[in-house]
Amino acid sequence: MGCQDEAYDPQRPGGSPFEDGQERIRTGRRTLITAGAGLAFSAAAGSAAAAPTKKKPARTLHEGATVQRRRGRRAYVLVIDGCRPDELDQGLTPNLKALRDGGLAYPRAVSMPVMETIPNHVMMMTGMRPDRTGVPANSVLDLTEGTIRDMDRPSDIKVATIIDRMNVRGLRTATVLSKDYLYGIFGERAGRRWEPFPLLPLTNHAPDQATMRAVDAMLDDYDPHLMFVNLGDIDRFGHSDVTGPAGVKALRRSALIDTDRLVGTFIDTLKSTGRWEKSMVVVLADHSMDWSIPTNTITMTPRLAADPFLAGQVVIAQNGGAELVYWRGAEDQRAQAVQRIQTIATATPGVLEAPARTDPRLRLGPEAGDVVLYCQAGWRFSDPQPLLSNPIPGNHGHPATEPIPFFIGGGHRDVPRGRSSSHAASTVDVAPTVADFFGIRAGRSDYDGSTRLTTTKRASAGIRKGRR
């Protein structure tokens, strides 16, 4: 299929991200590239990638020489979606455990607020917190449209990603993302993208087996310098696992075993093709998982509506273990509304805390509303209807789902061997780590995170000072 001259419009309305992508292929506004194993990747028509950023990331001649010397390197970011760090020590994941123990591990790693899939994937690729990226949660109240929606549009990300920074330096980038909305929000930023297929009913994600087939084909056909991969089975099976609260987690265990096997095969491929010695493999989760029983649900809608001051003036965006509460009344009454919401919420059984969105710990922008509600471990939110609005037992978004696995493996000489760090790494550290690996210089304000290629405090701060 040839390239057409119609420009990419990230604001173009359409159906789901997957349906929109398919329509763009049919109408010639995206180049379809046939790959191995009968798979297809897409590229932005007429350009290596298109990104809705206001300006191109800066680069210097001195940095250009460093990046050029490092063009032989490869970085692979594997997100084992929803995985808990303790699950890697249960005998179910020998390949992931070996990769962790043989490289550089961060046992104190955490997901960042709100502990959901979309915002933490965006933090991985931007190195910035939601008050800068514009992406605070999976589901938000769109203040312009006046509707609650998933953050699944390319224009939702307000800043440059590491993908953009690598593109302008002539490095090849690729995304292989199993979830419909992740494919949507990263849009056409990467030079090559796999459009997830087949999408399973209800979950709207491609199984890990299909995802890893696409990864293998991407290696063979494009050999990207950076490949960003989301493996969604552990998360999706965990959401629906009714045995989770009882501690059995039968479906979850099955997904862990299968995903681990696929990751092991991928590592074997890197080694057999000679890529291992020049590779860095970053493995982490976007959040972990917590389970509740049907009686442990929290429905805030009727409680807030029962307050005469708040009635009809409050909107809730549900995010499983967290909720974003928006005041829609008079601006001069906002402070009073926040206080009343907090008072009602903290008196509700199952609610852990109700910080104001402006709490500096959260670093959430106006897209996140006015109050953030967190549930206690073993509970979940279900709004506006009890149980029916959120029937799944496995949820995340609240502090119980903050701990994540985070480790760096690979055969490149810059990857530490058999080490563990006490630093509290997080999802926001991925982009600066990749930048450090490729010698992409950074200014003081480019990232909120730090490179995690080293365990020393001095070197961890180096990426912020522009170290090569």
CORLIN-V562081 format. One record per helix or strand. SS is the DSSP state (h for helix, s for strand). FROM is the first residue (numbers start at 1). LEN is the number of residues. Records with the same first field share a line. If there is no record, write none. Layout:
# CORLIN-V562081
SS: FROM-LEN / FROM-LEN
This chain:
# CORLIN-V562081
h: 17-10 / 36-3 / 61-9 / 85-5 / 94-9 / 117-10 / 130-4 / 154-3 / 162-6 / 180-7 / 208-14 / 233-8 / 250-23 / 276-3 / 301-5 / 331-16 / 366-3 / 399-3 / 427-12 / 457-4 / 462-4
s: 30-5 / 40-5 / 74-7 / 104-3 / 110-1 / 139-4 / 147-4 / 173-5 / 179-1 / 192-3 / 205-1 / 226-6 / 279-6 / 290-2 / 297-2 / 314-6 / 322-6 / 351-3 / 356-1 / 371-5 / 380-2 / 394-2 / 403-1 / 406-4 / 419-3 / 426-1
